């Protein structure tokens, strides 16, 4: 079973260690939970960005992500409000928060 989550994030500027280019749909990256990183060994996981929106002016974005590898972790780690660090290798490139899925209303 594929595990997914929705996140809102802010990209760190390149001058402060972030990426030169924004994320892209289907991109893989690592994430780590701020709450568990120092207390739980192996709390870093790989994710893939499936749906993706980003505003270059505000550096804010929203993404739906999946965990492409079967690497179990507690369900509580997916609760809305959990803070994450999105990493490109060893570099933190964005700070994110898990949010509830967006509800899209169909127009008549």
HUTAMO-V955499 format. One line per field, one symbol per residue. phi: phi as a letter, one per 30 degrees, with the letter a starting at -180 (. if undefined). Layout:
# HUTAMO-V955499
phi = ???
This chain:
# HUTAMO-V955499
phi = .dcbacbcbbddeedcjdddbddbeidcacbbdddcedcbdiccbcbbdccabacddcicabbcbbcdcdbdadeedcdejdcbccbcidcdcacbbdbdedccdddd
